[in-house]
Amino acid sequence: MNGHPAGYATLGQSLQKDGTKSVELRLELGEGDHKVRITTQAKYDPQGIPIRKFQETVATAGAINKQVVVTFGRAGADVVVLDGEKRTTKSVSLASVAPRASLSEFWFIRDIPKVGQVEETYEFNADSLEWDFVKTEYRGKKTLKIEEHSIDTFEIVTTRGDQETTSYLDDKGLPVLIDQGDVKMEKIWPK
């Protein structure tokens, strides 16, 4: 963050025999006794429509422990939030005509998009508990050099509101570099 090491992340994704996709992201930020760990798990049907999302936030210093479980249906998202010992539920609707399939979730792990291909969809934000309009564009191939490794990548630009993220993915659809401006995440190769 802002040019200084801030933590680490691991990302795993897999295609299941039934065509669904599972994703798990673990992110740990901070130092010493002031760390925050965020775990996110998501599952998509073969058309990229979300089935379920889970997010847990644990902070060591402030003893924050929050879990958000989202299940998706025709009307939108049904949410259960466990914040400490407090449990709340919420339904967040989305117009049935609003696009919610996220086929870009399958880019390079299953599907190869065309250069310039754009996807516009609504994705559920487990932090704000709202639907965000998201635009994803495949910009083409780019060779990067990270940690003395030269690697061919695919450049993807994702826009959520006024936040733009540029991701460079390998041929398995896993990130080599994610650039959000003041926050950058780079792949670490085993030593």
Protein Blocks (a to p, Z undefined) as FASTA:
>chain_A
ZZiafbdcdddddddfkopacddddddedehjlccdddddddddfkopafbdcdddddfk
lopacdddddddfklpaddddehjaccdddddddfklcfbdfklmgoklpccdehiacdd
ddddfklopacddddddebjcdddeehiacddddddddehjbccdddddfkopafbdceh
jaccdddddZZ
